[in-house]
Each structure stands twice: as structure tokens, then as C-alpha cells.
């Protein structure tokens, strides 16, 4: 958690959670979280003003997929929902960092240190 202007800003989702975008047709697994916006102004200004999210909220890095391709996405908390499909994400980098946990329908971080 991080304090922003006297408020506690808590991440609603965690690393390994499978989420989907509230507006656009893509989903992904979270691999990193920023407590607030931490990308370039150019990236932010490229978002149409009518759907541009606030900067003072958590932002999530996703190994994402849509119907056609896989990619890395950067998404505000207000634009994410839990993915209810129960299906793993097909992004090719997922297996480098995560193991699929079918019981909880989420990913567990891999033990990259061999312990």
C-alpha cells in the first residue's frame, strides 16, 4: 500500500491474478503493479480523453491476449475486472514466470531460484 495525498491506495488485484479489461476485449495475467501511474506522458495522452483513466490509482502490467495476438498491456485498476472464464492465459511468456493453479484459477509465481 502507498499513501497518496493522505489516502491509502490499495491494489484490488495481485500478481498472478487473471483479469479482463472492462471496455476492450482482452484479458491477461498480472506480473507487476505500480501504486500509481508510472508510464510516459505520451502514452497517457494517446488515450482518448473520454476514456482516459485517472493517474492516482494502481496500474497493472499484464501478459495479455486478445482473439488475435499476445502482448504486454498497462492498465488502470478502474478498467480491470476479474476474469471469470477459469481458463489459463496463452501468452508465451506466462510459463517463464508462473505455474497455473487450476484449483484457484490463477497463477502462482514460479520458484526461479531453485528452492
VENWOHU-V635957 format. One record per pair of residues at least 24 apart in sequence whose ideal C-beta (glycine too) atoms are under 6 Angstrom apart, sorted by the first residue. I is the first residue (numbers start at 1). GAP is how many residues later the second one is. D is the distance in Angstrom with one decimal. If there is no record, write none. Layout:
BEGIN
i: <I;I>
gap: <GAP;GAP>
d: <D;D>
END
This chain:
BEGIN
i: <2;4;9;11;12;16;16;17;18;18;19;19;20;20;21;22;22;25;26;26;27;28;28;28;28;28;29;29;29;29;30;30;31;31;32;33;33;34;39;53;53;63;63;63;65;65;65>
gap: <33;52;26;47;65;90;91;89;65;88;61;64;61;63;58;57;59;41;38;40;56;34;35;36;45;61;34;60;65;78;30;32;30;32;29;25;27;25;35;25;26;28;30;31;24;25;26>
d: <3.8;5.6;5.8;4.5;5.5;5.2;4.0;5.6;4.4;5.9;4.6;5.5;5.5;4.4;5.8;4.7;5.5;5.8;5.2;4.2;4.9;3.3;5.3;3.4;6.0;5.8;5.2;4.8;5.9;5.2;5.0;5.9;5.4;5.8;3.9;5.8;5.6;4.5;5.7;5.3;5.9;4.0;5.5;5.4;5.8;5.6;5.5>
END
